[in-house]
Amino acid sequence: MSTKATTSPSALGPGKQPLFAKEGDDTFIQKSSSSGTDGIRTSVYKHSESNMHVVVCRVPSPIYTLNIYVPTAVTDDKGLPHTLEHLIFCGSKRYPARGYVDLLAAHNFSIGTNAWTTNDHTCYTLDTTSEDAVANVLPVFLDQVLNPLLREDQFVTEVYHYDVAGKEQGVVFSEMVARENTEYGISYYNLGKLMFNPKATYANYSGGKTRDIANLTNQEIIDYHRKYYDANNVTVVLTGAFSDEFEDKYVQTIPADIVQSHGCDSREPMDCSPPEGGVARYETHRFPSADTDSGSISFGWRGPQHEDTELIIALEILIEYLSGTPSSPLNLRFVERASPLANSVSSYVSDSITRTIRVTFSGVPFTHQKLADHPGNGSDDEAHDEARDEDTEDPDIPHLFEERYFEDLLVAELKRILDTRFNGDSHALENAAKRLIDGLASDIEKNPGKTLHYLLYPDIVASHFSSGSFGKFQVGSRAKLFDMIAELGKKPVEFWLELLKKWFIDGAACHVAMIPDAELGPKLEAERKQIEKANEAKIVDKEAHAKYIKEAIEANKVNVPDEMKHAMPMPDPTKAGILPHTQSLVVLDNDIGPVSAVQTINVDSRFVEAQIQIPIGDISEDMRAYLTLFQDLLFKTDVVLPAGVIIDNDKEPLKSEKRIPYADFDSRLSDLVTSHFACVGQNSEKFSCKWLDNLFVVEFLTPYSNYPLALRWVVKGLLFADFTTDRILTCSQNLLTSIAELKREVDDVLYTVETHFTDTSPEGKPLSNRRHMSFLEQEGVLKGIIDKTKAGKADEVVAKLREIQNTLLRATGGFMALSLPFSEDPNTYIDTLAREWNMCFERYTQPAIATDAPVVKRHPFPINYGSRFPTLTKPLLVHVPVQSLQASMSLFSIKLDLPDRPTGKRSFDDELKDLISNDFFALIMLVELLGRIDGPLDNAVRGKGYAYGAFIYTSQWSEKLVLGIQRASDIAKAVLAINQVIADIHDNWDSYISDTDVSLALSIVQYENTLVQSTPTTMLDQSISNSINGFKDATEYNTWKSVHLAAVTKNDMRRVFEKYVSRFADKDYPLFRLLVTPSDTEVPAELGPFEMKTLEEISATYKTDY
């Protein structure tokens, strides 16, 4: 069904022709399998004199998105689209002041603009909270994109230069130093070169190779902009709850000269042909890594053209079947096995004009002696591998990186699937299709703007570059995606067998093997130092060179005139809203296992999200060390059901005990839920926890009709998990390999080390769960677990895991959080939990934990958490060099002691009246001003080209203030620049913070407050946070926050700046400073007396024999 609309003449004035005309009928994009005509209404408008299009998607969301798409091609490794993307934000002809567009965005309820570059398009983005905000930013943003200044001095700071010592700098250069030699970056780039001809856009590096960036000129970027960045080539996509008047009121009133075409049309069919004959299908590449035990192997097949939508979706369904769950065939064959051949499998169908199918096996065990002809493999490696081979039961492992060996294993598994007709399961692909449907519907609810752009942008690019869509602008080839997936799910088995055979088994796979090299990182550093010497030698007049760079930095400073700041439009803040919902808290008369209360929200959704949160603050030190393995293993091991429980849809209970193999358990659970996990704390990863590590969380998301069965399986997995020897060994080995991968990433190393030094425990108390989860401890713990298991002592490990399980099941004072559709009664869901839990717990046979302490019923809210930041008497300065890194980062942190929530000692109204959290919210606002895009901190390092950027944030749970620098090519100069700008803010406060900036900070905080209350998932998370912090509901929380924010003054921000932020520049203040750098980085004395510590030295401080 479609509707037709026309531009209202009255909105334009008598006799005026519209700037944009409606093109065709509205399209309704399905948002669920049952949406029908209740889809997302999408309207397309075409510019009256060019091929520019504006697409408006009306989706009921508090967040509005603006994306400006420019199709761009890449024919070399210079990074032209990427460097141009950065320069776009440096000012335009109508708005020449650098930083104006981001300042305007921040005034319009946003954290600022952003962008990304891929091989076939560049996209400029804005997220905000109202259509008025979109309207205010849109014309300015378009002018930045279409009419940038592109001055030479901007190129110097934003792209590339070298200083008088020859050291290479520039924002883009710093970013790419960190990216280009990563395992993934090298693999992705070279796999593309194997599948496409050398001049194809997908065979080149859109971000730019650093050596090519060093030889790039600003004129080349100007020419590139002239070729691609014309209004003719631009498409604007808007999503949000736009009014029916939006187009007439705002789109039609964009200044015509901004979007005037200069006649450049870059549309032309793109050559996506494969390389000519004779090119190898297999390549080996090396990447820097201190740990050389594992690499990766990636496979790629050329797929169908963009226009073959049904075939592409069918391949996506097949990919979901092959690798979408832990029990999928590729995971069972290569990952979930006693001797894993990889620790994970990731696969997808690309969005390129000619699609590619990519499958990557990560954490592949690497043995060195089989590749003795490669440099960097000495006798130590060979001795290591001889020891390793003695423990290796799988004969494949020593050969995995031999040419075509892994490919033969993969093809053999695919042929087995073919021969067994998907393991004899006639519904296997239908179930995979259902999982895709539920996943897509969930994505639309969780992030409607991002998901809609994912559905639309391939059509935009195809209309520009694909021979099958060339010159025919359309969006919506996937408008009926739910129906298409459902229909494909009904296809007979023969259809899927033919698909598997044609595209995977008979298709010519290219593959790239990535080998870790411990010597490559230092070698790259040495080469960089040689380049610096050569650069320095080129400089004829150092004084003139220094002056040239200084003038470029000065010309490129963020300096928006006060009159422009004061004239900036700001929308009505009352129009911004949060997701409509209702909330309730039920304190149970009788606990349901560890659950003492149930918190529910009802929202517009077709899903139920359930979280069971169990207190674990009192568990023993021994058990804490096993939490990482426990959380990974819980739903990935066998389940042994006792007699008397009901399984699945059975009407009668089991008459005898029944073992369900973990693959069968996972397969059934994956068909019932869209996602599920078990973890320590909120927003956790395998080896880290962002906050509240004193809770263990079991969470699942499921269509509401599946809730009873999904809960039944989750409860059984929690109560009756059987920790078998083979599963312990498999999960432990895969976790250990994951640690090697984490240690190659500067961000992961940075935050892990920071946690080690700033998360402390009182004397005589055990280390926090968060510290025990760290890879610094877990590397040794997991090795010990593997050794015990292989030595026949698995029973010792099982005993620890069962003790954790028993502790969780017998805990008190926990809670359940539920997000439900508006139509659902929370009491029904609570009754279902009680029924399933009680039926199973009655048959749980582990004895109760012996304790002398009386059982006390505890109300779960609020949850008190105190600071773990150490009491320092002098600065703690630590430098961690890491052999595999190519760029540096820093993190500085100080302790906070600010009340941020009601104390409960007096009434809510009385505490609110006294503004007890005034300083906390003043600091929140100050942090937003200082750390925003193109703000003072960011500009201090980015504007000079020392680093990719800087950031500052408060950690509510850890009670600390953190300042950091990202991807620095010159970490010393970046740190000194941060110190200088903080000192300058202290001396020239009024130059940095004006009365207008108070409103600016409020605008940014308003956006972030809306963002965390904009979807069912974020609303549930926020409601949990509210309860933990002592607020009864979202209304009370928002009242507390808004009243405090409204009371903050410029003087309040000055006070907290002096008390906290200024301390970062005080070399004598007792704070924690951390530098994580490449191995050969020298820290100059002017930064302070940093103590060098290796990861190995830090890890050695942990006990590992538990």
N, C-alpha and C positions, 0 to 999 in steps of 0.2 A: 504494500500500500504506500502511496506517496501523496504529498500535498504540493500544491503550486502556490507560490507567493510572488508578488511583484513589488518593486520599490514604490513607496508612497510618494507621489509628486509633492504633496503638501510638506513633507519633511525636507525637501530639497529647495523649496521655493518655486514660485511660478516661472515656468519656462526653462528651468535648469535641467540639464541632462545629468543623470547619475554618473558618478565616477566609476562605480562598479555595477554591473547588471547581473541579476539572478540568472544562473545557468542551469536549465533543466529542473527536474522535480527534486524535492527533498529525498534523501536516502535515509532509511531507518536501519541503523547498525544494531544487530542483536546484542543484548547484554546478558542473555542467559538462554538456555535451551527452550524456555517457555515464554520468551518476551514477546513474540509475535509483532504486532504493530506498536507495542509498548517499548520500542527500541529507542536508540539515541538518535534524535532527529539531526540530520546533517545537511547543511545548505552550502552550495558552492556559488561564489560570485567571481565574475571575470572583469578585469579592468577594461574600460571602454576603448582604450587605444593600444593595449599590449596584451601579452599572454599571462600577465600576473593574475594569480588567483588568491582568493580568501575563502577558507573553509571554516565554517562555524558549526561546532558539535555541541548541542545542548544536552548536558549531562548534569543531573542533580547532585552537585558536589559543592562544598564550601570553598574548594580550591579551584581557581581559574588558571589555565595555562595558555601561554602564547609561544608558539614555535614558528620561526622564520626559516624556511628550507631553501637552500641554494644548491642545486645539483652541481657537483664539481668532480672533475676527473683528475687522475694522477698518472703522469707518464714517466716519472723518475723518482728518485729518493730525496729530492731537495726539501720536501715538506711544504710546498707552496700553499696548499689549502690550509694547513695547520698554522703556519706563520702568519698568513693573512687573517685567519680567525682571531689571533691574538691582537693584531694591529687594529682590527675593527673597533676595539673598545678604547682606543686612544684619542678619540675625538672625531667630529665630522664637520662638514662645511657650515652647516647651520648651527651646530652646537660644538664649537671647537674645544671647549674646556675638557681636558681629560678628567674622567670620573663623573661627568655630568649624568650620563645615562644610568649609572649604578646608584648615584645619589638620588636621582628621580625615582628609580625603582624602589629604593629603600623608603622614600617618603610615601610610597604607594603600597604599603603593606607587603613587603617582599624582602628577602635577604640580598637581592641584587640579581643581575642578569648572569647568564652562563652560556656556554656553547660546547659543541663537540664536533669533531671532524672524523669522517670515515673515508673509505676509498671512493665512494660515489656521491657523497653529499656532505655539506656542512650545515649545522642547525644551530640557531641562536634562540635561547630559551628564557622565559620568565614565568615564575609561579607567583600568584598573588591571591587576594581574597575578595575581589569584587570586579564587576565589569567596568566600573568607572576607573579603577586602577589600570586595567588593561588598556582602556581608551586613552588614558593619560600618557602611558609609556609607548604605545604602539608607533605613533608617527616619529618620535625621537629615535626609537630603536631602528626603525626602517631607514632613517637618515644616516645613522651610524653604519648600517650594513651597506647601503647603496652609495653613500657619498663620504667615505672616510678621508681623512687627511693624508695618511700614508707618508709622513715626513721621514726624512733620513734619520733625524735624531730619535724618532720613535723606534725605528729599526734597531738602532744601536742598543737601546736598553731592553726592548721587548724581545728581540730575536737573537742578536749576536754581537759581541765585541770581545776584545781582550785588553786587559789592563796593562800598565807599564811594565809589569813583571811577566807579561805574556800569558797570564791566566785567563782562560776562556770563560765568558760570562754571558748572561742574557736569559730571560725567562724561559723562552722556548728551548734554548740550548740546555739549561738546567733540567728541564722536564725530560728531555730526550736522553740525557746522560743516564738518568735513573731508569728509563724504560727500554732502551734499544738492546741491551744485552741481557735482558731477563729471559728465562727459559721459555715463557709463553711468547714473548715478543719475537724472539728468533724463530721459534717453531711456526707461528702463524704466518709470518712474512715469507719464509722459505716454502711453506706448503702452498701458498698462493702462487709463487713463482713456478712451482712444478705443474700447476693446473691451468695456468693461463700464459699466453704469449707475452714476451717481454714488455711490449708497449701497452698491454691491457691494464686498465686502472687497478684491477685486483691483484696484479703482480708486482705492485710497487708500494712503497712505504709512505702512507699519507702523513704520518707524523714528522717524517724527515730523519735521515741519518745524520749524526752530529758532524761527520766530516763533510757531508754535502751542505749542511746548514752553514758551516764555516766559510764556504765558498759562494754562498747565496748573496744576491744583491737586492737592494730595495726596489730597483727598477723592474726586476723580474716579478716581484710581488705586485707592483703596480700594473704590469701587463697582464698578470693572471686575473687580477680584479676586473680589469677592463673586459676580459674575455668572458667571464662567468657571472659577474655581479651586476646584472642589469635587471631592471624591473620586469623585463620580458621573462626572466628565468626564475623569478621568486614565487614561492607559495607560502602564504601565511595560514597556519592552522590554529584555531582557537577552541578551547574546550572549557565548559563551565555552565552554570545555570543562567545563561544570558536571557535577557528580556527579549520580547518580540520586536522591540524598537531599536535594539542594539545596532543593527547594520545601518539603518537610516540615520541614527543619531551620531554614530561614531565612525563607522567604516567609510561612509560617504563623505565625511568631513576631513579625511586625511588631506593635508596640503598637496595639491596636485603636482607641484614641482618636485616633491620628495619622491614620488613614485612614477615620475616621467621616464619613459624608456629612451635610451639613446641609440636604439636600433640594433643592439647586439643580441643575437639569439644563439645560444650555445647548444641548442638541440641538434643532435645528430646521433644516428645509430652507433652504438659503442661496439668496438671489436673485442669480443670476449672469447675468441677462438683459443684453442689449446696451443701449446708450443709446437713448433714443427718437429717432425720425427727426429729421433736420435737423442732426445733429452731423457736423462735417467729418471726413473720413477721412485728411486730411493736415494735419500741423502742423509748423511750424518753431520750434525753440528754440535759444537761445544758451547757451554755456557759457564760463567764463573760460579763456583760453589765451594765453600769450605768443606762441606760434607759431600763425599763422592760415592755414596752407597746407592743412589737412585737417580734415575732420569725419567724421561717420558718418551712415548712414541705416539705420533699423531698420523691418522689416515685421512685422506680426502678423496672424494669421488666427484667428478663433474656431474651436475644434476640437470633437471629440466629448465626451460626458460620461465621467466616470471609469469607469462600469460597462462601457463598450464597449472591453474590454481588447484584443481582437484588432485592432480598428481602430486603436487608439492605437499598438500595437506595429508595425502595418503602416506607419503614418506615420513612426515612428522609423526603420524600414528605408529608407523613401523619402528621409528627411532624410540618412541616411548615404550613400546613393547620390548625392544632389545636392551635398553639400558636405563629406563626411567625409575626403577625401584631397586632396592637391595637384592630382591629375589628375581630380578630380570636375568635373562640368559647370559649376557655378557658379564654382569656382575658376579653371577655364580661361577662362571668359567674362569674368570681372571682375578677377581677380587676376594670374594667370600669363600676362601679355601684355606687349607692348612698351611700351604706355602704360597702366599699370594704372588701373582705375577704383576700386580699393580695394586695401588691402594684406592684408586677411584677410576671411574669411566665417565666421561662427559661427552655428549653428542648433540648435534643440532643440524638443522638445515639453514643455511645462510640466507640473507635477504638480498643477495647480489642479483644482477640482471640474469646472468646464468647462475642458477643456484649451485651451491656446493654442499655436499654432505661431509661433515667433519666428525671424527671420533677420536678422542684423545685418551690414552691410558697414562695416568700420572703415577708417580711413585713406583716406577718399574725398576726392580733390582738390577744393579749394574755391577758386573764383575770385570776387572781390568785386564786380566791376563789374556782374554780372548781378543783384545784390541791392542796388542803390543806394538803394532806399527804406528799407532797414534802417539803424538808427543804428550808428555806429562804423566806417563804411567811408569813409575819406578818400582824398585824391588820392594819398598814398603807396601805398596798397593798389592803386589802379588802375594806377599806374605799374609796380608789381611784377607785376601780372597781364598787362599788355601785354608785358612782357619774357618772362613765362612762356608766354604764348600763342604767341610766336614759336617756342618750342621744342616746343610741343605738336602732335603729329601726329594725335592722335585728336580728331575734331570733337565728340565727346560731352562731353569734359571741361568746357568752359565752361558747360554746361547742366545738370550733374548735380543741382544743388540747386533747379532750377526745379520748380514743383509738378508732380507725377506723371511727371516725365521719367525718373527712375531706375526708377520702377514700370513704365513702358512697356518699358524695356530688359529688366527682369527677366521680365515676362510674355512678351515676345518670345522670350527664351531658353527659358522653360518650354514655350512652344508649339512651338519647334523640337525640343525633346526629345520632345514628344508626336508630332509629325509624323514624326520619324525613328525612332520606336519605340525610344527609348533608344539612339540612335546605331546601331541595327541589332544590338545586343548582347542576345541572348535570355537570357543568363545574368547580366546586370548586377545585377538585384535579388537574385538568388540569392547572388551573390558579396558583395553588401552585407550580406545576412542572415548569411552566414558570418563576416564581419568583426565584426558585432555580437555574435555568439555567442562568438568568441574574446576580444573585448574584455571582455565580461561575466565570462567565466571567469577572465580575468586579474585583473579588479578584485576578484573574490571571494578570489583568492589573495593579492593585494597588501594588501587592507584588508577582511577579511571582515566586521567589525563595521559599518563605514560602508556597505558595499554592501548588507548585509542591512537596515539601517535604510532605505536608499533604496527597497528592494523592499517594505517593510512600511508605512511611514508614510502613503502615500496612501490605503491602505485604512482606517487609523485615522481620518484626517480625514474621509473619505467617509462612514463610519458615523455621524459626528456631524453633517455638514452637507449631504450630498448627498441629494436627493429619491429617487434610485434605490437608495440603501443605507441610508437613514435608519432608525435603530433596530436595524439588523442588524449586530452587531459580527462582523467577520471579518478575518482577515489571511491572505494567501496567494493573492490573485487572480493573482499572478505566480509562484506556486510552481513551475509547469511552464514557466517562461519560455523555457528553452532549446528545449523541444519546440515551443512556440508559434512561436518565431522560425524554427525549421527548417521547420515546416509551411508557414508563410507564404512562405518562400523558394522553395517549390515551385509557388507560384501562377503561372498563365499570365500572359503579358505584358499581356493585355487587362485583367486585374485591376488591375495597376499603372498602366496608362494611364488607367483610369477614376478611380483614386484621385488621380492627378496633376491631372486635369481638374477633378474636383469640389472638391477642397480648396484647390488653389493657383490654377489658372487662372480658374475660375468663382467661387471664393470671394472675398468682399469683403475686400481687404487694407487694413488701416490702416497708416500709416507716419509715422514721426517723423524729421525731418531735424535733425541737430545741427550748428550753425554755430559755429566758434570766434570768440571776440571778445576782442581784446587789451585793450579798455577795461573789460570787465565786472568783472575781478578788482579793480582799484582802485576801481571804482564800488561794489562790494559792501563793500569795506573802509571806504569813506567813509560808507556807510549805517550800518555797524556803529558807527562812531565817533559818528554822530549819535544813535544809539540809546543809546550809553553816556552821552552828555550828557543825554539825556532821563531816563535812569534816575537819574543823579546828582541831577538837579533834583527828582526825586520824594522824595528822602530828606529827611525833616524833621529828624531827629536823627542825625547821622553816628556819634556815639559809641555810641548805642543800637544802630544798625544794625550797626556793627562788632562790638559785644558779642554780638548775636544770631547772627551768622555764626560767631564764635569759639566760642560755646557749642555750636552745631550740629556744628562740626568736632570739638570735644572729645568730645561725646557719641557721635560716630560713629567714634571711633578703634578700631582692632583691639586688643582687650584681653581675651584669653582667660585666665581665672584659672589659676594654676599647678596647682591641684588638678584642674582639668578636663584640662589637658595631661597630667598624670601618669596620669589615669584612662583615657586614650584607648586603645582596643584596637588592637593591631597584629598582623597575621597572621604566620604562620611564614614567614620569608624563604626557607627551603629548598623551599617548595612552588612558588615562582616558577621558571619555566624559560625556555629559549630554544627556538627551532625545532629539532626533531631533524634532524641532518644529519651527513654525513661530508665530510671535506675532504682534498684532496691537492694537492701541487705537483710538477709534472713539469718538470725542467730539461732542455731539449732538447739532444741531442747535435749536431744540425744545426738552425740557426735556420730557421724558416718565415717568410721575409721579415723583417719587423722583430720578429717574435715569438721571444723566447729562452726563454720559460718559459710553461707553461700551468697556471693555478690553477683547480681545480674544486671545487664543492660538489655533493653529491647530496642532494636534498630530496624531500618529497612534493609533486609538481607534475606537471602535464601539459605544461609549457612548458620551453623552453630559452631562457635569457637569455645572450647572448654579448657580450662587450666586448673589442675589440682596442684596446690602449692603446700608443701609439707616442710615444717621446721626441721633443720638439721644442724642448728648451732651448737648442740651439745654432744655431737658424735666424737668418738675418740680420735686421737692423732693417727693411729694405724688405719682407721677407716677412711679418713680424709685423703690419704695418699691413693686410695683405690677408687675415689669418686669418678675420676676421669674415665677409667675403664668401665665402671658400672654404668655411667650414663650412655656410653657408646654401645654397650652390650645389651642393655635392658630389653629392647625390642628386636634384637638381632640374634637371639639364641632360641633353643627349643623351649617349648612350653609343655609342662606335664600337668594335665587336668585330672583332678581326683574324681572318683565316682560321686555322683549326686549333683554335679553342676550341669547346666544346660549349655550346649555348644551351638553357636550360630543360630539358625532358625529352627533347630530341633524343638519338638513339642515336649519330649520326655528327657529327663536327665540321664547322664551317662550311668551305665550299670557297673562299669569298671574303669580303672585308670586308663587314660589315653595320652600318648605322647604325640605332639604336633611338631614336626620338624620345622626349624626356624624359617626355611624358605616357604613352606606352606602357610605358616603364620603370617609372615610378611606379605605374601601374595594376597591373602584374604583381607588383611587390614588395609593394604594399599588400595584395594578396590572399594573400600568403605569410606576412607578418609581422603581428603585432599592433601593434607600434610599432618605429620605427627612427629614429636620428638620428646626426649627426656633430657633435662639438663640442670646444672647447678645455677641458680640465680636467674635474673632477668636478662634477656638479650645476650645469651652466652654463645661462645664458640667452644670448640673441643678443649682448648687449653687456656681459656680466659673467660672472665665473667665481668660484665660491666657494672652490675650493682646487685645488692642483696644476695650474697653468696651463702646466707644462712637459710635459704629456702631451696628445696628441690622441686622442680617444676615438671609436671607431665602435662603435655598440651596436645590437642588435636583439633583439626578443623574438618567439618563434614557437612554435606547437605543435611538440612534439618530432618528430613525423612529417614536418614540413615543413623541418627543419633543413638537410638536404643541398641542397635547391633554394634555400632562403632564403640560405644562405651563398654559393652559386654566384652569385646576383644581387648580393649585397652586395660580394663580391670584385670582380666585374666593374665595378660602379659606382665602386669605389675606384681601380681600375687604369686603366680606359678611359673615364672621364668626359671629355667633350669640351666645353670651356668656350666656348660659342657667343656671338656678339655679342648676340643678342636676349635670351638668358637672363641674361647679365651685366647688361644694361640693366634688365631686369625686376626681378631680385633686388635690385639696387642701389637702384632707386627705391622698392621696398617696404620695404627696410631703412631708408632715409632717412625715410620717412613714419612708421615705427615709433618713430624717435627723437623726433619731435614728440610722439607719444603718451606716451612715457616721461617727457618733461620736464614733463608735466602732473601727474605722480604724486609726492607728497612723498617717499615711501619710496625710489623709484628715484633721485631727485635726491640725497637724503641719502647713500645708500651709494656712489653714483658719485663724488660730491665727496670723501667720506671716503677712498675708494681713491686718488684723485688725490694727496692730501696724505700718506698713510701708506704707500703702496706705492712705495718708492724703490729705485733701482739704484745700485750702486757707481760711482764716478767712472770714466768711459770705457766703461762697459758700457751696452748698449741698455736701453731701458725694457722692463719685463716684458710678457709677452703680455697679462696682465690689464689693464695700463694701455693698451696699444694697442687692446684691444677696447672700451674705454669709449666711450660716445656722445660724450664731450667731444672725442675725436680723430676718431671715425668719421664724425661729421657732415661734417667737412671732407674726409676721405678719400673718402667716398662721392660727395660732390658732384664731386670731382676725377675719380673713375672715370666718372661719368655724362658729364661734359664731354668726357673723352678718347674715350669710346665714341661719342658723338654727333659728334665731330670726325673720326671715321674712324681713331682711334688705338687701337682695341680690342686690337690685337695686343700693345701694351705691357702691357695688363691681363692678357691671356691668358698672356703670358710669366711674369708673377709667379705666377699661379695654378698653372701647370704646374711652376714651380720648387718651390712648396710641395708639390705632389703627388709630385714626384720625390724630394724630401727625405724625405717620409713613407715612401715605398715602399722606400727604400734605407737607412733608419735601422736601428740595432741596439739591443739591450737593452730592447726592449719586451716586453709580455706579453699573453696572452689570459686572460680570466676567464670561466668557464662555470658556470652553474647548471643542473643536470640532474636529471631524475627519478631516484629511487632505482634503478630498473631498468636505467638506461643505463650503459654502460662508457665512461669518459672517453677511453680510447685510441681508440675508434671515432671520436669527434668530432675528436680531434687528427689522425687519419689523413685524415679528410675535409677538414680545413683544409689539410693538406699537399698533398693531391691537387689541390684547386681552386686554391690559390695558385700552385703550381709550374706547372700547366698554363697559367695566365694570364701569370705573370711571364716565362716563357720567350718570350712573344710581346710583351712590353712593350718599346717601341722607344726610349724616351727615354734619352739617354746618361747614364752615371754622372756624378755630380758630381765635378769635379776637386778633389782635396785632397792635400796632402802628408802628412797625418796617417796613421799606421798604423791599420789596422782592428783594433780590440781587442774581443774578445767580452766583453760585460758581463752580469753577473747583475743582473736588474732590481730585486731586493730586498736590503736596504731602500732606499728612496729618501730621500736627504737633502735637506731644505729648510730654509733659514735665514730669520731674520727680515729683513723689508724695512722695518721701521719706522724712520723717520728718527732720527738721533741729534740730539735737541733740547737746546739750552742754555737755552732760556727757553720759556714757554708759547706755543703757536701757536694763535691764536684767530681763527676765520674766520666771518663772517656772510654767508650767501648769500640775498638776497631774490629771490623768484620771483613774477612777475606773475600767474601762473595759480593760485597756491595760496590756500587759505582757512584752513588750520591750520598749525601749526608743529611741527617735530621737532628734537631735538638728539641729538648723538652725541659722546661724549668717549672718547678711547682713550689707553692708555699701553702701553709696551713691556713684555713679559714675557721673563724669561730663566730659565725653570724647566724642568728635564729631565722629560719626560713618558713616556719609553719607555726600553728597555734601550739602552745605548750600544754593546754588542757588544765592548767592550774586556775584559770579564770574563765569566764564565759567567752565565747567566740566574739561577741559584739564588743566586749570590753577590751580584749586584746587587739581587735581590729581598730578600735577607736584610738588606742595608744600607738598604733603603727609600729609594733614591736619588730617587724621585719623590714623596716625602712632601709637600713644599710644594705641588706641582702639584695633588695630590688634595685637600689641605686647602683650596686655593683653589676647586677645583671644588665642594666641599661648601659652602663659605661663599657662593659665588655662588648656589647653589640656595636657600639660606636667605634671602638678601637679596632675590633677584629673584622669589621665588615669588608666586603670586596672593595678594593681601592681605598680602604681606611688607612689610618696612620701607620699601623704595624705592617700591613700588607704592602703599602707603598714604600716603606722604608727598605724592604729587601727586594721586592718585585720591581719597583721603579728603578732600582740600580742594577738589576739583572743578576743579583747575587743568588737568588733562590726562586723557586716557583711561587712561594707565598709564605705568609705567617698566619697564625691563628691564636686565639685565646678563649678559654672557656672556664666555667665553674663546674666542678663535680659535686653535685648535691650529696650523693651517697658517701663519697670519700672525703668530703669537706675540705676541698683544696681548690686553689686557683692555679691554672696551668697555662703556660705560654709556650708555643712551639714554632719551629721553622721547618718548612717542607722542602724536600728535594733541592738541597743547596749544592751549587757547584763550587761555592766558596763559603764554607760554614763560618770561618773566622770573621770575615767581613760582614756576613749576615748578622752574626751575634752582636758585633760592635755597632752595626747600624740600628739594631733594635734598642740597645742600651742608649744610643745617642737620641733616638726619637723619644724614648721615655723621659730622659733628662730634659729634652726640649719641651715636652708637654708640661713638665713640672715648672719650667721657667716661663713658659708662654701659654699658660692655660687657656686664656681667652682666645688665642689664635686657633686653638684646636677644638674647643668645646664652647659653642654659643647657645643662646636660649633656643634657637631654632633646632639645635641638635637634640634637645630634650624631646621635642615632637618627633624627630627622626627616629630616636631610639624607641619611643613608644610604638611607632609604626612597625619597626622590625619585630618587636616583641609581640605585637598584635598578630602578625603573620604566623610566627612560630606557635603561638597559642592556638590559632585556628588549625594549623597543620596537624598538631597532635590530637585534635578532636574532630578530624574530618572524615574518617572511615571507620567501619565497624571494628577493625583490629586496633587502630590507634586509640579509638574511644575506649575500648576495653582496657588497653594498657594504661591509659591515663586514669581511668576510674580505679584501677588497682593502685596506682601511685597515689591518687587522692586518699584512698582509704588507709594505705600504709602511713601516710603523713598526717592522718587525723582529721581529714575533711569528710563530711558525711556524704557529699555528692559533688557533681561538677559545678553546680550553681554556687555552692559555698566556696569551692576552690577558686572559681573565676572571680567571685566577689572579693576574696582575700587578695588575689593578685591584682585586679584592676584598681582597687582602692589604694593599695600601696604604690602601684606604678604611677597613678595620677598625682600622688603626693610628692614624688621625687623631684627635686630641684637640681639646678646646676651646681649649687653649693654642696648638696648631698653627694653628687658624683665626685666633686673635688675632694671631699673628705675621704671617701673610700679609695680614691686614686692614691692619695698620700699614704693611707694606712696599708694598702695592699699592692697595687700595681706598681707604684714607684719603687718597691723593694726589689723588683727584678733587675733594676739598674744599679743597685747598691751592692758592691762587691763584698762587703763585710756582713751583709744580712744573712742569717742562718736559713738558707733555702736550699733546695735540691736542684742541681744543674746536671743535665745529661747530654752528652754528645755521642751519637752513633755514626761512625764514618767508615769509609774504605780503609783497608789495613795500613796503608802508608801515609795517612793523613797526619800532619804535625799540628799540634795545638799551640799557638803562640802564647808566650808568657802573659801577654796583656789580657788574655781571657781569664786568667787565674790559674792556681795550682791544681789542674785536673789530674786525678789519679787514673792511670790506665788499668783497665781490667778486661780480660777476655771473657767471652761467654763460658769457656771451660772453667775458668777460675771462679766465676760466680756460681756455676752449677755445682762445683765441688763443695760449696758451703752447705748443700742440702743433704740430709739423710736420705738414702734410697733403699735401704734394706728394712722393709716393713713386714 
